[in-house]
Amino acid sequence: MKRILTLVAVLLTAHAAVAQQAIFQPKQVVSPEINPDRSVTFRLDCPKAITVQVVGDFLESGVKYTTADLVQGEDGVWTYTTEPLEPELYSYSFLVNGVRMLDPANIYRNRDVATWTSIFIVSGKKGDRGDLYSVNDVPHGNVQKVWYESPTLGLTRRMTVYTPPQYEKNTKERYPVLYLCHGAGGDENAWSELGRAAQILDNLIATGQAKPMIVVMPNGNCNTEATPGEWSAGMYQPSFGGGKFPQPKATMQESFPDIMNYVEKHFRVLKGAANTAMCGLSMGGGHTFHTTKMYPGKFGYIGLFSSAVYLGNRSDKTPIREQMATSTEFQKEMAALFAAKPKLYYIAIGETDFLIDSNNALREFLDSKGYPYEYFETSGGHIWVNWRIYLADFAKKLFK
């Protein structure tokens, strides 16, 4: 009997060990390792691989990313060390025999449309970009997912809302609101995950560089309810167009009052243009462009980040400059928008962004009419590295 009990105990121990194998992993290589000089060492323990490369936004060259080769050591571990990197949040992947994979030694990763990448942050000192995108020992705002009814679209939809530190305690205080829009292929999770919006706002507010504000991050795909896998459509494959669903009943700009009505009813927001801002990247910049001119006087602060600037039918192949010069509807909308005297009309884009020509066309139109705006051009292209920079810069200028 004693032998049987001993055997049962051994089997139970073995079963427990198997069941817990995801928790108790054998020691693995350190990757990425951020060195004191801000260089970064990548390692991959893959002895039988023939080639291993790393690709990421720290290797950007012009309008696309290049690759760097890892070298295999005698222990079978492949290694590559970068040059010292500028403070930033970076994303990367490995190419093993040409096949893309995440870094198995790095648990930190993000999804952009249908692609997952490993991520890391480089910081050299307090206040640099890496520090701005990090979770620091400062008062934190709260991030919540809220569902709202959109009668215009005939859908129940979800958005992400950031409320600033002390929002729950200072129950009589009201706050200005920023509507922050994502790009094509994104969703209501994009700015809070890829864009580090909560970290940026927490850190800017804590250092007095930005006023406490509510930040609303809606889902700009008007034929869906929420991020893929988190609504009744199930676990479908994300796509650049947001998914293969029926055409929406209305556009983002037409349905935007539904978002504002919910926010103004359920959150303690200060109303009026002086307390209302809207900005967005790429497609979300297009949504901002159209929404703000559709509702002149509603938004006192307007930000276009690498904006998809277009007029009317997007299939119209007429050059954008010609459309702006001949469209009386567009000219009337812009005249009404600037007659309302927005405090800030802000355009930001990278010098190699594929949308820079249409943004320049918009600037030329604004110049020709004498409409005031601020312009911020950075290096690089259509990438999150730039959009986080633009959000931080834009947020500092709001509600002053």
C-alpha positions in Angstrom: 0.0 0.0 0.0 2.9 2.4 0.9 4.4 1.7 -2.6 1.2 2.5 -4.3 0.8 5.8 -2.4 4.4 6.7 -3.2 3.8 6.0 -6.9 0.6 8.1 -6.9 2.6 11.0 -5.3 5.3 10.7 -7.9 2.7 10.7 -10.8 0.9 13.7 -9.3 4.2 15.6 -8.9 5.1 14.8 -12.5 1.6 15.9 -13.7 1.9 19.2 -11.8 5.3 19.8 -13.3 3.9 19.3 -16.8 0.8 21.5 -16.0 3.1 24.3 -14.7 5.6 24.1 -17.5 4.4 27.5 -19.0 5.3 29.1 -15.6 8.6 27.4 -14.8 10.6 27.8 -18.0 14.3 26.9 -18.2 16.7 29.8 -18.2 17.0 31.4 -21.7 19.2 34.0 -23.3 18.7 37.7 -22.5 17.2 39.6 -25.5 17.1 42.4 -26.1 19.8 43.7 -23.7 20.0 47.5 -23.5 23.6 48.4 -22.8 24.9 51.4 -20.9 25.8 53.3 -24.1 22.2 52.8 -25.4 23.3 50.1 -27.9 21.1 47.0 -27.9 22.1 43.4 -28.1 19.8 40.8 -29.6 20.2 37.1 -29.0 18.5 34.0 -30.4 19.3 30.5 -29.2 18.7 28.6 -32.4 21.7 26.3 -33.1 20.3 24.7 -36.3 19.4 27.9 -38.0 21.3 28.7 -41.3 20.7 32.5 -41.3 19.3 34.9 -38.6 18.5 38.5 -39.2 16.8 41.3 -37.3 14.4 43.8 -38.9 12.9 46.8 -37.1 12.2 50.5 -37.0 15.6 51.3 -35.5 17.1 50.2 -38.9 14.9 52.5 -41.0 16.6 53.6 -44.2 14.6 56.1 -46.3 11.0 54.8 -46.6 11.6 51.1 -45.6 13.4 49.0 -43.0 16.6 47.3 -43.7 17.9 44.1 -42.0 21.0 43.3 -39.9 22.7 39.9 -39.7 23.1 38.1 -36.4 26.4 36.1 -36.0 26.4 32.6 -34.5 28.8 31.9 -31.6 30.3 28.6 -30.5 27.5 28.0 -28.1 25.0 28.1 -31.0 23.5 31.5 -29.9 23.1 34.1 -32.6 24.0 37.7 -31.6 23.9 41.3 -33.0 24.6 44.6 -31.3 23.4 47.9 -32.7 25.1 51.2 -32.7 23.9 53.5 -29.8 20.2 54.3 -30.4 18.3 57.5 -29.8 15.8 57.3 -26.9 12.6 55.8 -28.3 10.2 52.9 -28.3 11.3 50.4 -31.0 9.7 47.4 -32.6 11.5 44.5 -34.3 11.3 40.8 -35.5 13.7 38.1 -36.3 14.0 36.5 -39.7 15.2 32.8 -39.3 16.1 31.2 -42.6 13.9 34.0 -44.1 10.9 33.2 -41.9 9.6 36.0 -39.7 9.3 35.3 -35.9 9.0 37.2 -32.7 11.8 37.2 -30.2 11.0 34.3 -27.9 13.1 35.8 -25.0 11.0 39.1 -25.0 7.5 39.0 -23.6 6.7 42.6 -24.7 5.0 42.9 -28.0 2.3 44.9 -29.9 -0.1 44.1 -32.7 -0.4 46.6 -35.6 -3.2 45.5 -37.9 -2.4 41.8 -38.4 1.3 41.9 -37.5 2.8 41.3 -34.1 6.2 42.7 -33.3 8.5 42.6 -30.3 9.2 45.9 -28.6 11.7 47.6 -26.3 12.3 51.1 -24.9 15.7 52.9 -24.9 16.1 55.9 -22.5 19.2 57.8 -21.6 17.8 60.4 -19.1 14.6 61.7 -17.5 12.4 63.5 -20.0 13.7 62.0 -23.2 11.4 60.1 -25.5 12.1 56.7 -24.0 11.3 58.1 -20.6 8.1 59.8 -21.9 6.8 56.5 -23.3 7.7 54.5 -20.1 5.5 53.9 -17.0 7.1 56.2 -14.4 6.5 56.8 -10.7 3.9 59.5 -11.3 0.2 59.8 -10.7 -1.6 57.7 -13.3 -4.8 58.3 -15.2 -7.3 55.4 -15.8 -7.9 53.8 -19.2 -11.3 52.1 -19.8 -13.2 50.5 -22.7 -16.7 51.9 -23.0 -19.6 50.8 -25.2 -21.9 53.4 -26.7 -24.9 53.5 -29.0 -24.4 55.0 -32.5 -27.8 55.7 -33.9 -26.2 57.1 -37.1 -24.4 53.8 -37.8 -27.1 51.5 -36.2 -24.4 49.8 -34.1 -23.3 49.5 -30.5 -19.6 50.4 -30.6 -16.6 50.5 -28.3 -14.0 53.2 -27.7 -11.1 53.7 -25.3 -11.2 56.6 -22.8 -8.3 58.0 -20.7 -9.3 60.0 -17.7 -6.5 62.0 -16.0 -5.1 61.5 -12.5 -7.4 62.5 -9.7 -10.5 62.4 -12.0 -12.2 59.9 -9.7 -11.3 62.0 -6.6 -12.0 65.5 -7.8 -15.7 64.7 -8.6 -16.7 68.3 -9.1 -13.9 69.2 -11.6 -14.5 69.2 -15.3 -11.8 68.7 -17.9 -11.2 69.5 -21.6 -11.3 66.6 -24.1 -9.1 65.4 -26.9 -10.5 63.1 -29.5 -7.6 61.0 -30.8 -8.1 59.0 -34.0 -6.2 56.0 -35.3 -5.1 55.1 -38.8 -6.2 52.5 -41.4 -6.1 49.0 -40.0 -6.1 50.2 -36.4 -8.9 50.3 -33.9 -9.8 51.7 -30.5 -6.7 49.9 -29.0 -4.1 51.4 -31.3 -3.3 54.7 -29.6 -3.3 53.2 -26.1 -1.1 50.3 -27.1 1.1 51.3 -30.0 0.8 55.0 -29.4 1.5 54.9 -25.6 -1.1 57.6 -25.2 -1.7 57.0 -21.4 2.0 57.0 -20.6 2.6 60.2 -22.7 -0.3 62.0 -21.0 0.6 60.8 -17.5 4.2 62.0 -17.9 3.3 65.3 -19.5 0.7 66.1 -16.9 3.0 65.1 -14.0 5.7 67.5 -15.3 3.3 70.3 -16.0 3.9 70.2 -19.7 0.2 69.4 -20.5 -3.0 70.2 -18.9 -5.1 67.4 -17.4 -7.5 66.3 -20.0 -9.8 63.4 -21.0 -8.6 61.6 -24.1 -11.2 59.7 -26.2 -9.9 57.1 -28.7 -12.8 55.9 -30.9 -12.9 53.1 -33.4 -12.7 54.6 -36.9 -13.9 51.5 -38.8 -17.6 52.4 -39.1 -18.6 48.9 -40.2 -17.3 47.3 -37.1 -18.1 47.5 -33.4 -14.7 47.0 -31.7 -11.2 45.6 -32.1 -11.0 42.2 -33.9 -11.9 39.3 -31.6 -13.7 41.5 -29.0 -17.1 41.7 -30.5 -19.7 39.4 -32.0 -18.0 39.0 -35.3 -15.5 36.7 -33.6 -11.8 36.0 -34.3 -11.6 37.3 -37.8 -8.3 38.3 -39.5 -7.7 42.0 -39.2 -7.0 43.8 -42.4 -5.9 47.3 -43.6 -9.5 48.1 -44.4 -10.8 47.0 -40.9 -12.4 43.7 -42.1 -14.7 42.4 -44.8 -18.0 43.7 -43.6 -20.9 45.5 -45.3 -20.5 49.1 -46.1 -21.3 51.4 -43.1 -24.5 53.4 -43.0 -22.6 56.6 -42.6 -19.0 58.0 -42.5 -16.9 58.7 -39.4 -17.5 62.4 -39.7 -21.3 62.0 -40.1 -21.4 59.7 -37.0 -19.0 61.7 -34.9 -21.8 63.5 -33.0 -22.8 60.2 -31.5 -19.4 59.9 -29.9 -19.4 63.4 -28.6 -22.9 63.1 -27.2 -22.0 60.0 -25.2 -18.8 61.5 -23.9 -20.4 64.7 -22.9 -23.2 62.8 -21.1 -21.1 60.2 -19.3 -17.8 62.1 -18.5 -17.2 65.5 -16.8 -16.1 67.4 -19.8 -15.8 71.1 -20.4 -17.8 72.0 -23.5 -17.1 74.5 -26.2 -14.4 74.8 -28.9 -11.8 76.2 -26.4 -12.1 72.9 -24.5 -12.4 70.5 -27.4 -9.5 69.1 -29.6 -9.4 66.5 -32.3 -6.4 64.9 -34.0 -5.5 61.7 -35.8 -2.9 59.8 -37.8 -3.2 58.9 -41.5 -6.9 57.7 -41.9 -7.6 59.3 -38.5 -6.0 62.5 -39.8 -8.4 62.3 -42.7 -11.3 61.8 -40.2 -10.1 64.9 -38.3 -9.7 66.9 -41.5 -13.3 66.2 -42.6 -15.0 66.2 -39.2 -13.6 69.6 -38.1 -14.6 71.3 -41.4 -18.1 69.6 -41.3 -18.7 71.1 -37.8 -17.0 74.5 -37.7 -16.8 76.1 -34.3 -16.9 72.7 -32.5 -13.1 72.2 -32.3 -10.6 74.8 -31.1 -7.6 72.6 -31.6 -7.1 70.5 -34.8 -4.2 68.1 -35.4 -3.4 66.3 -38.7 -0.6 63.7 -38.3 0.6 62.2 -41.6 -3.0 62.9 -42.7 -4.9 61.2 -45.5 -6.0 64.5 -47.1 -8.6 64.0 -49.8 -11.8 65.6 -51.1 -15.0 63.9 -51.9 -14.7 60.6 -53.7 -11.4 59.0 -53.0 -11.4 57.3 -56.4 -11.3 60.7 -58.1 -7.9 60.9 -59.8 -7.9 64.6 -60.3 -4.8 66.1 -58.6 -5.5 67.2 -55.1 -4.3 70.8 -55.8 -6.7 71.1 -58.7 -9.6 69.7 -56.5 -8.8 72.3 -53.8 -8.6 75.1 -56.3 -11.9 74.3 -58.0 -14.2 72.8 -55.3 -16.5 75.6 -54.0 -17.9 73.2 -51.4 -14.4 72.6 -49.9 -13.5 76.3 -50.0 -16.8 77.2 -48.2 -16.2 74.6 -45.5 -12.6 75.8 -44.9 -13.8 79.5 -44.9 -16.4 78.6 -42.2 -13.8 76.6 -40.2 -11.3 79.4 -40.0 -14.0 82.1 -39.6 -14.7 80.3 -36.3 -11.0 81.1 -35.4 -9.6 77.8 -34.1 -6.8 78.3 -31.6 -4.6 75.8 -33.4 -4.5 74.1 -36.8 -1.6 71.7 -36.7 0.0 69.7 -39.5 2.8 67.2 -38.9 4.4 64.7 -41.2 7.7 62.9 -41.9 9.9 64.1 -44.8 9.7 60.7 -46.5 6.0 60.0 -45.8 4.2 58.9 -48.9 1.4 61.4 -48.0 3.6 64.5 -47.9 2.6 65.8 -51.3 -1.1 66.0 -50.4 -0.2 67.6 -47.1 1.9 70.1 -48.9 -1.0 70.8 -51.2 -3.2 71.5 -48.2 -0.5 73.9 -46.8 -0.3 75.7 -50.1 -4.1 76.2 -50.1 -4.0 77.5 -46.5 -1.2 79.8 -47.4 -3.1 81.1 -50.4 -6.1 82.0 -48.2 -4.0 83.4 -45.3 -5.3 80.7 -42.9 -3.0 80.3 -39.9 -1.5 76.9 -39.1 1.6 75.3 -37.5 3.7 72.9 -39.4 6.0 70.3 -37.9 8.2 68.1 -40.2 10.3 65.2 -38.9 12.7 62.7 -40.5 11.3 59.3 -41.4 8.1 58.1 -43.0 4.6 56.8 -42.1 5.6 55.2 -38.8 4.6 55.1 -35.1 7.9 56.6 -34.1 6.7 59.8 -35.7 3.1 59.7 -34.5 4.1 59.4 -30.8 6.3 62.4 -31.3 3.4 64.4 -32.8 1.0 63.4 -30.1 3.4 64.6 -27.4 4.1 67.9 -29.2 0.4 68.5 -29.9 -0.7 67.7 -26.3 1.6 70.3 -24.9 -0.1 73.0 -27.0 -3.7 72.2 -25.9 -6.1 74.2 -23.8 -3.5 76.9 -22.8 
